[in-house]
Amino acid sequence: MTAIDPRELRNACGQFGTGVTIITTHCEGRDHGMTANAFMSVSLDPPLVAISIAKSAKMLCNIQNTGRFAVSILAEGMEDFAWHFAGKPRLDLCNVFERRNDLPVIANAAAYFVTDLADEIVAGDHTIFLGQVREMSLEPSKKPLLFFRGRFGGLADPHPAPATLENAAYEFVW
């Protein structure tokens, strides 16, 4: 088996453009947040989302201790928030949270999800947390902040979806 260079793996994964989120919780009387792009929807019924947190991150034990977390999807123009919660604090950022169901979420985010911890799965040097969504909100007029090849970007004006997307059948030819 060929050894995989961790840096090359990271670079290859960077080819997959993602949204940017802030994962938050409230633990021991304080709000805690971290920037992450390892987020996905898992199930509509029951409503589940997943996040992946490095074992070395302080957020890991905070989520385990509280059994709850929130995910705020950043909107275009919120790069300062992403850097702030990635360990490059901006002293001019204050009062960035709103409270939803007793958890902090980023004010003016494109969307947020407030969850109760449903399960956790140890996966290599990360833990995947499944959260059952208890509350959510979205701002359909806001475009997401995107992350690709180590840089932030935006979304071009999207093409409208087909009117019958639910009934559409697609065939891919290779």
N, C-alpha and C positions, 0 to 999 in steps of 0.2 A: 504494500500500500504506500502511496506517495505521501510524504509529509506535507501538510498544508501550512504555509507561512501565515501567521495571524494577521500581519499587516496587509498581505495580498488578499486575504479573505475579506478584511475590512474594506479595502479598495474595491473589490468586486461587488460587495454588498452595497457600496456607495453608488453603484450604477442604477440602483432601484430608488427612484424618487419617492419621497414620503412626505407626509404632513409633519408638522412640528407640534408637540404637546407639552404641557406642563402637568406633571403628576403631583398631586398634593394630598396631604393628610393633616390632621391636627392631633398632636401627641404631646403629652406631658405639659399642657398649657401653652404650646407654641404651634404656629403654623409652619409646615415644612413643604418645600417644593423642589422639583428637579425637572430639567428639560429632558425629553425623551422622544424618540421617533419610533420606538418599538411598541406600537399600539395597533390593535385591530378589533373589528367586531367579530364575535364568535357565533352568537345565536340570537335569533329574533324571539324565540319562544322556548325557554325563558330568555329575557333580554340579558345577554352576557357580552362583556368586552374583556380583552386581555391586554396586559402590559408585561414587559420583561425588564427586570431590574437586576443589575450586576450584584453579585454577592458582596462586593467591596463598597457598595453605595450605602450611605447612612439611611436612605429611604427604606431599604429592605426591612430592617427591624422596626421602623416606625409603622409600616403597614402591617407587619405581623403583630405588633402590640395593639394596634387599634382595631384591626379587622375591617378597615374601611379605607377607601381612597377615592379621589376625584381625578378626572382627566379633563383638561381644558385644551381645546384645539385652537391654536393661535391663528389669528387672521393676518393677512398681508399688512406689513408695516409694524409688526410686533417683534421684530428681530431683537430689540433691546431686552425684551422679556426673556427670549430664548437664551441670550448671552448671560443675563442676570442669574437665571436659575441653572446655568451650566457652569457656574463657579467664577464668573467674571462680573461681580456685583456692580450695579449702577446705583450710586448713592442718591440720584435724583428720582429713582423709582420708589415711591412710597404709596401706601394705601392701594395696592394693586389687586387686593382680594375683595370679593363679595362672599357672603356666607350663604350657602345653600345646604339645607338639611344638616346644619352644624359642621359643614366642611368648607374649606376655602376653595374658591374657583377664581380664575382670572376674569376680572371685569372686562367687558367688551370683547370676549373671545368669540370665535366663529361658532363654537358649540361647546357644551360641557356635559359631563356625565358624572353623577354622584353614585357611588356603588358601595355595596357591602361585599366583603371578601367571600367568594363562594368556594374557591379552591386555590391551592398553590402547588406548583409542579417544579421540582428542582431539575434544571436542565443545564448541565455543564457548569460554567461559571456564572450563570444567571438563575433567577427564579421567575417563573411565569405565574402571574397572579390573574385568576379569573374573578371578575367583579360582576355581581348581579346589579344591574342598573335600577336604582330606586327613584332617580329624578334626572331629567335632562332638559336641555334647551338648545335651540339652534337659531342662528341669524342667517336666513337664506340669502340675504343681500351681500354678505361678506364672503370674500374669496380667501382660501387658506394660505397660510405661509408654507412654502415648500422647502425641502432640503434635498440637494442632489450634488454628489461629488464634493461633499464638505462645504457647500455654499448654500446660502438662502436664496430663494427666488420666488416668483409669483406665477400665477396661472393666466394664460392668455384667455380671452373671452371663449368660454366653452361653446361647443356646438350643441344645439338643442337635442335632447333625447327623442327617439321615435315616440310618437303618441301612444303606441301600443307596445311599449317595452316589455311589459309582463308577458305578452303573448308572442313576442318576436322569437323566431328561431334563427340561429346563426350557424353557418357552416364555415369552418376554417379549412382552407386548402393549403397544403404545404408543398 
